[in-house]
Amino acid sequence: MGLNLLHIDTERTWRGGEQQAFLLCEGLAQTERWNVLFQTQPESPLAHRLRERGISVIENPMRGEYDLRAVWRLGSFLDEKNINLIHAHDAHAHTLAWLATMRRPDIKVVVSRRVDFPVGGNLISALKYQSKRIHYIAISNGVKEAMIRGGVPNERIDIVHSGVDPRRFEGIRKGMVFRKEYGIQEDEIFIGNVAALTDHKGQIYLIEAAPYVLERFPRARFLIMGEGELRPLLQRKIQELNLKGKVVLTGHISNIGEAYASMDLFALSSHLEGLCTAVVDALLMGVPVVATRTGGVPDVVLDGECGLLAQPRNPKALGECIVRLLSDKDMQSRFIERGKARVQELFTAEKMIQGTIKVYEKLLRQG
C-alpha cells in the first residue's frame, strides 16, 4: 500500500509552477509507492488538467494567505486521509501547510521555491521559513543562494531543477507556419521572447535593446509572447522608440511549439528568474539563446558554450549579445548542439521527478 502524498497549489492561473506540479504528479501517479492527491483552488486550470489524468483533486477555496477556514479544512483533510507528506508548490500553499501542520508535526512538509526573490522580511515570513518542520526544494542554485541569504539553513534545501517533457514538441518541424500567422517574412530575423508581462521578466529592457539590434540587422522582428499587467507600459515604450511593427506584443499564444520552430533566436531579458523553462524549451527546439545572467539562468545556459549571457537590466549589453550571436553561424550551430544535449542530460521531466522522489525518501527516512 502506498504512502499518502498531498500536493497543494493555490494559484488560479496556468504558469511555470503549475506546469511543473502537473508533470511531477503525472509521473508520481504512475508508481505504486505514492497515492497522489492534489488540493487546488476551485476550477483552476491545474485542477482541470489533473482530473483529465485521473488524479484525485480536492478543492479548497483560499481567500488570502491567512485564510483560517482554508487552514481548518486542510487540517481536517490531513486527519481524514492519513496524509504522510505534503508538497506545497507556491507561497500561499507554503503558509497553508505550515499553519495546518502545527498540531501535526509528524507530517513532513516539502515546499518548492521557484523564484529568486528575497525571502520576505516580516515576522510571519521569518517564522515560516525558520520552521524546522519544513524542507525546501530550490529549482536552481540561484534560488538556493537567495534562500540562504534570507536565513534558511543550507541543510534544509535541496536543488531539483525544473524539467520539460522532451516529447512535448515531437512532430513540429521548422517552417513558415507561425511566421505567416504574424506576417514575418522568410528573409526577416525572428527574435522571440516567451514570458508573462511582469516586471521581473524585464521585457522593457528587450524593447530598449531592439534599436541596437536593428541598427545591424534592420530585417529583425521581435515577438514578445505572453500576457500580463505590464502590457500598457510596454506598448508605450514601443511607441516611444518608434518600434511599431518591429516589436510586437502577441498576447498569450497556444501554438508555442510552432513559435519556437520558427524562431531564429530566443532572447530572455529577466532581471529575476528562478530557472526559466522557456529557455529550456528553446534549447530543446534547437533555437540559439541569448539570456541574462540572473538567478537560475546560468544553471541552464553556460555562457559561451550553449548560449550567451548578458548583464540584467542592461539593454546595450543584451543587444550586443544578440548581434554577436546573429553574426556568427558557426557559434549558433555549436550552441544548438550543446544546448540540446544539456537539456536531455539535466532538464527533463523525468530527471525532475526522480530528484523530487529522492527528497521525499530522504525526509521519510529521517522519521
C-alpha positions in Angstrom: 0.0 0.0 0.0 1.4 3.4 -1.0 2.1 6.5 1.1 -0.4 9.3 1.0 1.1 12.4 -0.6 -0.8 15.6 -0.7 0.2 18.4 -3.2 -1.1 21.9 -2.7 -1.2 24.8 -5.3 -3.3 27.9 -4.6 -2.8 29.7 -7.9 -5.7 30.3 -10.3 -3.5 30.6 -13.3 -1.5 28.2 -15.5 2.1 29.2 -15.4 5.5 27.6 -15.0 5.0 26.4 -11.4 1.7 24.7 -12.2 3.2 23.0 -15.3 6.0 21.6 -13.1 3.5 20.4 -10.4 1.4 18.8 -13.1 4.4 17.0 -14.7 5.5 15.8 -11.2 2.1 14.4 -10.3 1.7 12.8 -13.6 4.9 10.9 -13.1 4.2 10.0 -9.4 0.8 8.7 -10.3 2.4 6.0 -12.4 4.2 4.5 -9.4 2.8 2.2 -6.7 4.8 4.0 -4.0 2.6 7.1 -3.8 -1.1 7.7 -3.5 -1.3 11.2 -5.1 -3.9 13.7 -4.0 -3.9 17.4 -5.0 -5.6 20.3 -3.3 -6.3 23.4 -5.5 -8.4 26.5 -5.9 -11.9 25.7 -7.3 -12.0 25.2 -11.1 -8.3 26.2 -11.6 -6.7 25.2 -14.9 -4.4 22.9 -13.0 -7.4 21.1 -11.4 -8.9 20.5 -14.9 -5.7 19.0 -16.2 -5.1 16.8 -13.2 -8.7 15.4 -13.4 -8.1 14.6 -17.1 -5.2 12.4 -15.9 -7.3 10.7 -13.3 -5.5 12.3 -10.3 -7.7 13.0 -7.2 -8.4 16.7 -6.8 -9.8 18.3 -3.7 -10.9 21.9 -4.0 -10.2 24.2 -1.1 -11.1 27.9 -1.7 -8.3 30.1 -0.2 -9.0 33.8 0.1 -5.8 35.4 1.2 -2.6 33.9 2.6 -4.0 33.6 6.2 -7.5 32.2 5.4 -8.2 30.3 8.7 -11.2 28.5 7.2 -8.9 27.0 4.5 -6.4 26.0 7.2 -9.2 24.3 9.1 -10.4 22.4 6.0 -6.9 21.3 5.2 -6.3 20.1 8.8 -9.4 18.0 8.7 -8.4 16.5 5.4 -5.0 15.6 6.8 -6.6 13.6 9.5 -9.3 12.1 7.3 -6.9 10.8 4.6 -4.0 10.0 6.9 -1.5 12.1 4.9 2.1 11.2 5.3 3.7 14.1 3.4 2.7 17.5 2.0 4.3 19.2 -1.0 3.4 22.9 -1.3 4.0 24.5 -4.7 3.6 28.2 -4.1 4.0 30.8 -1.3 0.4 30.7 -0.1 0.4 26.9 -0.2 3.6 27.1 2.0 1.7 29.2 4.6 -1.4 26.9 4.4 0.7 23.8 5.0 2.8 25.4 7.8 -0.3 26.5 9.7 -2.3 23.3 9.2 0.6 21.0 10.4 1.3 22.9 13.6 -0.7 20.3 15.5 0.6 17.5 13.3 4.4 17.7 13.4 4.5 14.1 12.3 3.6 15.1 8.8 6.6 16.0 6.6 6.3 19.2 4.6 8.2 20.0 1.4 8.0 23.4 -0.3 9.1 24.1 -3.8 10.7 27.5 -4.2 10.7 28.6 -7.8 11.7 32.3 -7.6 14.9 34.0 -6.6 13.1 36.9 -5.0 14.5 37.8 -1.5 12.8 35.8 1.3 10.3 38.0 3.0 11.5 40.0 6.0 8.3 40.3 8.1 7.8 38.4 11.3 5.3 35.8 9.9 7.6 35.1 7.0 10.6 34.7 9.3 8.7 32.2 11.4 7.5 30.3 8.4 11.0 30.0 6.8 12.7 29.2 10.1 10.4 26.3 10.9 12.4 23.1 11.3 9.4 21.1 10.2 9.7 22.3 6.6 12.2 21.2 3.9 12.7 23.1 0.6 13.3 22.2 -3.0 15.0 25.0 -4.8 14.8 24.8 -8.6 18.3 26.3 -9.2 21.5 27.3 -7.4 20.4 30.9 -7.7 17.2 30.2 -5.8 19.0 28.3 -3.1 21.5 31.2 -2.7 18.7 33.7 -2.3 17.1 31.5 0.4 20.4 31.1 2.3 20.8 34.9 2.2 17.3 35.1 3.7 18.3 32.9 6.6 17.2 29.4 5.6 19.8 26.8 6.6 21.7 25.1 3.8 20.9 21.7 5.2 17.1 22.3 4.7 17.4 23.0 1.0 17.9 20.5 -1.9 18.2 21.5 -5.5 16.0 19.8 -8.1 16.0 21.5 -11.4 12.7 22.1 -13.3 12.2 19.8 -16.2 10.4 19.7 -19.5 8.8 16.8 -21.4 11.2 16.2 -24.3 8.3 14.7 -26.3 6.2 17.9 -25.9 7.1 19.2 -29.4 7.6 16.0 -31.2 6.4 16.2 -34.8 6.9 20.0 -35.0 9.4 21.0 -37.7 11.0 24.3 -38.5 8.9 26.2 -41.1 6.9 29.2 -42.0 3.5 28.3 -40.4 3.9 30.6 -37.4 5.7 33.3 -39.3 2.9 33.6 -41.8 0.4 33.9 -39.0 2.2 37.0 -37.7 3.4 38.4 -41.0 7.1 37.6 -40.6 8.8 37.2 -44.0 11.2 34.4 -44.9 14.1 36.8 -45.0 13.3 38.5 -41.7 15.0 37.5 -38.5 12.5 36.3 -35.9 13.7 37.0 -32.3 11.3 35.6 -29.7 10.6 36.1 -26.0 8.1 33.9 -24.1 7.1 35.1 -20.7 4.4 36.7 -18.6 4.4 40.5 -19.0 5.6 41.2 -15.4 8.4 43.5 -14.1 10.9 40.7 -13.2 10.7 39.3 -16.8 12.3 42.6 -18.0 10.7 42.8 -21.4 11.2 46.6 -21.3 15.0 46.0 -21.5 14.5 43.8 -24.5 12.4 46.6 -26.2 15.2 49.1 -25.4 17.8 46.6 -26.8 15.9 46.4 -30.1 17.4 49.6 -31.7 20.9 48.3 -31.1 20.0 45.1 -33.0 18.0 46.9 -35.8 21.0 49.1 -36.5 23.0 46.0 -37.5 20.1 43.8 -38.6 17.3 46.0 -39.9 15.2 43.0 -41.0 14.9 41.8 -37.4 11.4 41.4 -35.8 10.8 40.9 -32.1 7.7 39.0 -30.9 7.1 39.1 -27.2 4.7 36.3 -26.4 2.7 36.4 -23.1 0.2 38.5 -21.2 0.3 40.5 -18.0 -0.2 43.7 -16.2 2.8 45.5 -17.9 1.2 45.4 -21.4 0.3 49.1 -21.4 3.7 50.2 -20.2 5.5 48.0 -22.8 3.2 49.3 -25.6 4.0 52.9 -24.7 7.7 52.1 -24.8 7.3 50.5 -28.3 5.6 53.7 -29.5 8.1 56.0 -27.7 11.0 54.3 -29.6 9.2 54.2 -32.9 9.3 50.4 -33.0 5.7 49.7 -34.1 5.8 46.6 -36.4 9.3 45.8 -35.3 8.4 44.8 -31.8 5.0 43.1 -31.3 3.2 42.0 -28.2 1.2 39.0 -29.3 -0.6 38.2 -26.0 -0.9 34.6 -25.0 -0.4 32.1 -27.7 -1.5 28.4 -27.8 0.8 27.2 -30.6 4.1 27.8 -28.7 5.8 24.8 -30.3 5.3 26.3 -33.8 6.7 29.6 -32.4 9.9 28.0 -31.2 10.2 26.1 -34.5 10.0 29.4 -36.4 12.5 31.4 -34.3 15.9 32.5 -35.4 16.9 33.4 -31.8 15.3 33.3 -28.3 16.0 36.3 -26.0 15.4 36.2 -22.3 15.5 39.6 -20.6 14.6 38.8 -16.9 16.4 40.5 -14.0 15.0 38.0 -11.5 14.5 34.3 -12.6 14.2 31.1 -10.8 15.3 29.0 -13.7 13.0 29.6 -16.8 11.7 26.6 -18.6 11.1 28.8 -21.7 14.8 28.8 -22.1 14.9 25.0 -21.7 12.2 24.7 -24.3 14.1 26.9 -26.7 17.3 24.9 -26.3 15.4 21.6 -26.8 13.9 23.0 -30.0 17.3 24.0 -31.3 16.9 27.7 -31.0 20.1 29.8 -30.3 19.7 31.6 -27.0 20.7 34.9 -25.5 19.7 35.4 -21.9 20.5 37.4 -18.8 22.9 36.3 -16.1 20.5 36.2 -13.2 19.0 33.7 -10.7 19.0 30.1 -12.1 19.6 31.0 -15.7 23.3 30.2 -15.6 22.4 26.7 -14.4 20.8 26.2 -17.8 22.8 28.4 -20.2 26.5 28.0 -19.9 27.9 31.3 -21.2 29.9 30.7 -24.4 29.0 27.0 -24.5 25.3 26.8 -25.2 24.3 30.4 -25.3 25.4 34.0 -24.5 24.6 35.7 -21.2 24.3 39.5 -20.7 24.1 41.6 -17.6 20.5 42.1 -16.5 18.8 45.5 -16.8 21.4 46.5 -19.5 19.7 46.9 -22.9 23.0 47.7 -24.6 24.7 44.5 -23.3 21.6 42.5 -24.3 21.6 44.0 -27.8 25.3 43.4 -28.3 24.9 39.7 -27.3 22.1 39.3 -29.8 24.1 41.0 -32.6 27.1 38.9 -31.8 25.2 35.6 -31.9 23.2 36.5 -35.1 26.5 37.4 -36.8 28.2 34.0 -36.1 26.5 31.0 -37.8 29.2 28.6 -36.5 28.6 29.7 -32.9 24.8 29.2 -33.4 25.4 25.7 -34.7 27.7 24.9 -31.8 25.2 26.3 -29.2 22.3 24.4 -30.7 24.1 21.0 -30.5 25.4 21.6 -26.9 22.1 23.1 -25.7 20.1 20.1 -26.8 22.5 17.7 -25.1 22.4 19.8 -21.9 18.6 19.7 -21.7 18.5 15.9 -22.3 21.1 15.4 -19.6 19.8 17.7 -16.8 16.4 19.3 -17.5 13.9 16.6 -18.4 10.7 16.0 -16.5 11.9 12.5 -15.6 15.1 14.0 -14.0 12.9 16.4 -12.0 10.5 13.6 -10.9 13.3 11.3 -9.8 15.1 14.1 -8.0 11.9 15.1 -6.1 11.3 11.4 -5.1 14.8 11.3 -3.6 14.0 14.3 -1.4 10.7 12.7 -0.3 12.5 9.4 0.6 15.3 11.2 2.5 12.7 13.1 4.7 10.7 9.9 5.3 13.8 8.1 6.4 14.6 10.8 9.0 11.4 9.8 10.8 
